[in-house]
Amino acid sequence: MNPWKGPDSPGVSFAIIKDGKVISKKNYGFSDIENKTPITSQTRFNLGQSSAHYTAYGLLKLIVAGKLSLNDDARKHIKELQNINQVITVKNLLYGSSGIYDYQVLKTICGWDYTEFFSQKDLLRLVASQKDLTYTPGTDYSETDTNFALIAELIANVSGKSFKAYMEEDVFKPLGMKNTFIKTNESTMYQNVARSYRSEDDNIVFNNSGNTVLGINNMYSCIDDLILWERHINNASGDNQKIVQQMNAIIQLDNGRTNNTSSGELTLGQLYGHKERGMFSTYILGSSGGHDSSIFKFPPQNYTAIALSNNGDGYNGYLGVISAHNIMEAHFPEPETTDFNQVKTKILSKKQLQKHEGHYWDQLGELSREIKVINDTLRYVRTNGNINPLIPLSNNKFQMKVQFDDKIYIEFPEEESGIMEFQYLGAEPIEFKKYTQKVYEKQDLIKLFSGIYINKAYNIIYNIKEDNNKLTLSNAKNESIHFTSITSMLFSGDQWYLRSVEFTKDKNQKINGFYVRNNAIRNLWFEKIELN
């Protein structure tokens, strides 16, 4: 806890629950640096995306009460979805399989700066403009915060109360969680709420989240209330026990796939499950402004660690994991660090290794990776310069050499297929496709791609032109995004929200527009406008 003990720093509220007993509860640092207000066990923090865990409970409470079904068409209850001509069930929203665009990415593409205020109503206006889904609901999944903002609307419309009133009166109050609330008005002032901070040029500065999005954000709580929550769900009975059983179930899509990402397998309660040193654990993380939250559990050992902080680091979950390593060392079947000397390897010649060399592109993850032989060892090279050796397990399968116990495998399933699969902690493999970079001459960039592009659904206009031998996109705010070519039609931008755009041609082989392609938004179309 030493990093949190500074005399003039934000801090953390941290608790460990083992076998139903609080074995540690500590508070460090300040909730308000300027006024020297210390963090206490009643200091309230924004849970950020961790709010989804409690929102899921609120939804399942309505379902167990018979007021709603997972198979109900959500369009009946949410008018902003009525422009979509496909059925979107309540289950699709809860499972992350609706095909609705992620509002975080979409609002940035539409021109919102991260410092600008963004409300639940703004989000609903964006949702109402979407007509084409990313995929058929129930057939795929994507990490989309919009789903839970819509679940908040669903809860309000079905319960007959506002989302705030329902969660506070029907979920939190019966459990005695008197310091937990939903913030719906940015100007409303609440007592005992930690200010949010971030580091900037070695200074601590105030950092405001600037939004009132519900369901996935703006749920505030304190360490004492979250301890009450954990005791409730671990000792639930009657209808509450039915809700908890559903919360712990692993999500399975309509086609049988589980929502199994590199984060782990997702439960209905929005906790990811994976193996930590060979022992099953679940967790959820959240961030909003300078507030961060994490809940790590080892269910078979009845261990839970909760951390709430306000320094804007973005991740405080290591507090729970490292504490578990110390407290339950004897329970972990695997060591903290993999002993690669014990891994059974296959000796491959340099020529055999060189077959796998090349650049590979992950379309939905918007990542480029290079596989390269360096000093007779095949290596995984990231764009930031980090390099990891790959240990041969067979001609086509390798284990990445990393610190700690992470199991990462790289496989080239078929010779000459140009496919590389990345598998992390037993997750569904991520497919990378081999590519040879297309290099354009300046005049070709101007002739083929320069012009005005418009998305009519959201009224977004982009101007694309050549600048210093690169395509440059500018918007109404005169912000510039520079693109690097991947293949002849695929380009990668230098901003997080436009890392991957794919141009298309008409029947006359002229560029007629481009799609934004990523896991959250896979088919946002921009049409090229011909000017007379």
N, C-alpha and C positions, 0 to 999 in steps of 0.2 A: 504493500500500500504506500510505499515511500513516495512515488510520483504524485500522490494526491495530498501530501501533507505540507505543501508549500504555504508560507505565511500569507501570501496574497494571490491565491489561485482558486479557480473553480474546484469542484470536488465530486465525491461519489457517495452514494448510499448503497450499502452492500449487505446481503444476508445469505446465510447458508442454513437450509432446513434438512435435517437428517432424521429419518424414522419419525417424522411428525414433530420433531423438536427443533427449535431455533438454537443451533449450536454456535452461531456467530452472527452478530449484527453490529456493523460499524458504520460510522459517518465521518467523512473527512472533507476539509475544504469549506468553501463559502457558497451559499446560494446567491448571495449578493455581495460582490467584492467591494463595491463603493461604500456600502453601509456596514461592512464587516459582519454580515448575518451568516452564522454558521449553518451548514446543512444538518438537519435532524431527521429522525425516523418518520416525521410527519411532513417533511418537505416534499412538495409535489413537482413531478417532472412530466413532460410530454412523452408518452410512450412511442410516438411515431408509428412505424409499421407494426410494432408489437400490438397495437390496438386491435389488429385483425383477430388475434386470439380471443379476445373478449367479445368482439362483434360476432364472431362465429358462434359463440355460446348463446348470445342473444337471439340469433337466427334459429338455432337448433331448439331453443326453448319454445319458440312459436310453433315449430314443426312438431315437437313432442306433444304440445298442447292441442294439436289438430287444427290449428288456424292456417296452416300452409303445408304444402308438400314439396319435397325436393324436385318432383317432376312437373310442378306447375310452370306454365309459361310466364316468365318474368315480365314479358311485355304487357300482360294484363294489369300489372301493378305499378309499372314505371312508364309513364307516358313518353319519356325521352327515348325509349327503345322502339317506339311504334313505327319508325321509318324503316326499320330492318325487316326484311321479308323472310327471315328464317326464324324458327323457334329457338329461343334462348331460355333454357330452364333455370330454375333456382339453383339446381345442382351445378350447371355450367358456370355460374358466377362463383359459387363456393369452391369449386374444383379448379378454378383458374383456366377453364377451357371454353370461354365464351367467344373468343375471337374479337373482342372489343379492344380498341386501341388503348395503350397506356397513356394516361393523361399527362404524366410527367414529361414524356418525350414529345407528345403532340402539342402541348401548350408552348414548349420551347420552339418547336418548328413554326408555330403560329405567331411567335414574336414576343412572348412573355419573357422578361428577364427574371432571373431567380430572386432578385430583390423586390420585384413587384408583387403586390397583394393579389392573391388568387383564391376565390371563394368556391364553395360547393355549387353555387348557382353557375359560376363560370364553367365548372367541370360539366355540369349537366347540359349547358349549351353546346359544348364540344361533343358530348355524347349524342345529342339530338341531330347533329350534322352528319354523323356516320351512317352510311347506307350499306356499304359492302364490308363484311367481316373479314378478318385475317384468314380464317379457315372455318370449316363447318363445325359448329359447336359440338363439343364432346369427343372430337377426333384428335385433338392436339392440346397442348397447354402452353402458356406463356406467363411470365412474371409481370402481371398487369395490375397496378394499384387501383385502376378504375373499377374492377370487379367489386371490391369491398366498399367503395364509395357508393356504388349502386345498391349493395346489400343494406347500407344504412338507410337509403330511400325506401327500399322494400320493407324493412322493419317498421319504419314510420307509417307507411301506407297501410300495412296489414294490421298493426297494433292499434291504430287510431290515435297514437300519441306521436309527438316529435321523437326523433331518435334520441335526443338528449334526455327527454322525460322518461322514455322507456328504459334506457340503460340505467339511469340513476335511480328510478323508482322500482323497477321490476327486477333488476339484476344486482346492482351494487348495494342498495339500501338494506335488502333482506339479509345480506351477509355482514352488515355492520361496517361497510367500506365508506365511511363518512367523509374521507378526504379524496375520494375519486369522483371526477366530474368530466363532462364533455364540454369543450369550449366551442361555441358557435358564433361568437361575436368578438372580433379582434380588439375592439375598444373596451370590452368588459375587463375590469381589473379584479383579480382574485388574490386572496391573501395566501402567504406561505408557498408561493410558486417560485422555483429557482429561476433566476435569470439565465439566459443562454449565452454562451461565449464561444469564441474560437481564437486560435493563434494566428496572428498576422504579423510577419516580420519580427518575430520574437516578442511580440506584444500580445496581451490578452485584450480582445475587443468584444463588444456586445454583438450578438448575432441573432437576428429575429427570423422566425420561420415564415411569417407573412402570408399565412393561408388559413382558411377555415374549412378545409376538406374533412369530411367525416368518414367514420368506419375504418379508415386506414391511417388516421392521424387525429391529433387534437383530443386524445383521451389522456387525461392527467391523473396520476396516482402517486402514492408514496410507498416506501418500503413496508410499513406496517400493514397497509391495506393489501398489498400483494402477498404478504405472508398469510393474511386471512383467506385470500382467494385460493392459495395453494392448499391450505388445510381443508377448505370446502370441497375442492374437486378430488382430493385424495380420500375424503370420507363421505362422499355423496351417497344418498339413498333415494329410493322412490324414483320420481321422474327426473330428478337431478342426476341420478346414477345413469339413467338412459341417455341423458345428454352427454355425460362424460364419456360413456362407452362409444358414442358416435364421434366425439371429439378426438378420440385416440385411434380411430380407424384410418387406415392408409387409403388415400384417394386412388380410385381406379377409374380410368376413362371408359367411355362406352365401348371402345374397341379392345378393352382388356389391358391396355398399357397403364402403368402407374406413373404418377407425376414424380419421376425419379431424376432429379438434376444433380449437378455436382454438389449442391447443398445437402442432398439427401432425399429420402422419400417423404412427400408432404402428407400430413394428416388433415382431417377435416377441421381440426383445431388450429391449423396453420403453423404447426411445429414441424420442423424437418427432423427426420430420424436417420441416424447413420451410426457407424461403429467408430468409437474413439478408443484406440489401442485395443481393439477387439471386443470392446464392451458397448452395448447398445445405449445410445443417448438421443435426446431430442432437444431442440432449441428453437428460439425465435429471437430475432434482432430487430431493433427499430432506431431510426434517427429522424430528427426534425429540428431544423435550426441548429442550435448547439446542444440539444438534448439527445442523449443516447440511452438505450435500454437493452438489456439482454436477460433471457431466462434460459438457463442450461439445466437439463435434468438427466439423471441416470435412473430411470424408473425401476429396474429390478433391485437397485440398492436403496430406493426411497431417498434419493439425494436431489436437492434442488438448490441452485445458486441464482440469485437475482441481483443485478447491478443497474443502478440509475445514476446518470452523471450529466454534467452540464458544461463540459469543456470543449465540445465540438470535435472530438477526435474521430467520431464515426463508429468506433467499435470498443466496447469494454468487456466483451465476452470472455477474454482471456483470463479475467479474474476468477470466473466460475470454473473454467477448465483447469487452470493451474492449481486452484484450491482442491479440486477433485483429485488431481494427481497426488497431492500431498496427503489428503485425508483418507483416500481409499486405495492407496498404492497396492495393497495386497490383493485387491479385487481384479486388477487389470490383467487379462491373460497375455497381453503383448507388451513389449518394452516401449518406452517413450520414444526411442529412436530405432529405426530398422537397422539391423546388422546385415549390411549388404554382402558381407563375407559368407553369410549362410544362404544366400540366394543361389539356386542352381542355375548356372549360366551355360550358354552354348558359344563355342568359339566360332566366330565368323571372319572370313577374310575381308580385307579392305575392299575388294571388288564386290563382295556380297553386300557390304554395308552401303557402298556408293549407289546401289540400285535404288535406295530409298531417298537419296538426296533430292532436294528441291524446295520450292516455296509452296505453301499450302494455305488455303483460305477457308475460314469458317463463316459462311454467309450470315447466319442468324446471330452469331456472337460477334460478328464484324472484326474478326481477328486474322492477322497474317502471321504465320510461323515459318521458320526455315529449319529444315533438317539437313545437317551438314556433318561430314566426317572431319574431325580435327584431332590430330595426333593418334590416328588409327582407332578413334572412338566415335561412334555416332552420337550426335548431340542435338538437343532441342534448343533452338535459338529464338528468343523473344525479341520484339521490336525495341524494347527498352535496353537491350544488351545483355540481359540475364541469360545464362547458358547452363543447361543441365545435361550431364551424361546420360546415355540410354544403355542399359545393361541388356544384352541379348538373352532372351528366354527360348527363342526358336528363330528360324530364318526370318519370320515376319512379326514377331511379338517382342516388345522390349519393356522393361520396367525403368521408370525415371528415377534417378538417384537424387533424393531430396533429404532435407533435414526432417527430424521428427518421424512420425509413423505413417505419414500419408502414403497410400498405395495408388500410384499413378501408372497407367499402362498405355503404351503407344503401339498400335497394331496397323499393319498394312495388309488387309485381309486377302487381297488377290494380287498376284504379280501383274504389273502393267496396267492396273485399274486406275491409278492416279488418286486413290482414296487413302486417307490416313484417319484412323479412329483414335480419339483421345478419351480415355475412361478414368474417372476419378472416384475413388472410394466405392466402387461397385455401381456407379450411376450408369444410366443409359448412355452409351457412347456418343460422343460428339463427332460428327463427320466433317473432315476437312478435305477439300479438293485441290489437287495439285494444279498449279498454273505457271505459265510463263508470262512475265510482265510485258504488256504492250507499251511501247514507247512511241509517243506521237511527236511529229514535228509541229512547230508553232502554227504554221498555216493550216494544218489538218485540224488542230483543235478549234481554230477560228471557224473554219468552213463547216465542220461537222456539228459542233456542239453549241457554239455561241448563240445566244438568243434569250427571249423572254419565256418563262415557264410559269404556268398557273395551276393551282389546285382550286377548282371551282367550289367544292363542298365547304372549304374553310376560307375561301377568298385569300389565299396566300400567293403572292407573286414573287418570283425569284428572277434575277438577272444573272445569266452565266456568260462569262467572257474569258478570254485568255489573258493571263498575267504571268510574265516571267516563266514561260513554258509550262504553265500549269493552268488547269481550269479553276476559275474563282467564282464562287457564288456569292451574291450580295442580296440583302433583303431591304425592306422599307426603312430599317434603322441604319442602313449602310454598314452593317456588320459583314465581314468577309470570311468565307470558309474556303480553304484551299484544298483541292483534290489531287490525289495521286492515282494514276491508272493502275489497275490490277490486271484486268484483261481488256479486250477491245471495247467492251460495253460496260464494264464494271469499274467504279471509282470509289476510293476511300477518302472521306473528308477528315479534316484535322479538328473537328468539334464532335463531342460525344454523341450528339443527337442526330448527326448525319455522317456516320462512319461508313455507311454503305449505300450507294445509289447505283441503280442499274438502268442504263438507257435502252430504249427499244427503237426499232425501225419500222416504217410503214412498208406497204407493198412495193413502193418505188425505191426502197433502200435508203430513205432519208430519215434522220432522227426525228421522231415524233413526240418524244417525252421521256420521262424516267420514273422509276418506282423507288421509294424509300424501302430498304430491306433490312429489317432487324427482328429480333425475337419479339419485341413489343408491338411493332408496326411493320407488317411484311408487304403491304400492297398499297401504300399511299401514293396516288398517281398525280404526276405533274405533267400537263400537256404543253407541248411547245407551241407557241403562238407565232404564226407567220404574219409579219408586218408588211403592209403594202407601201 
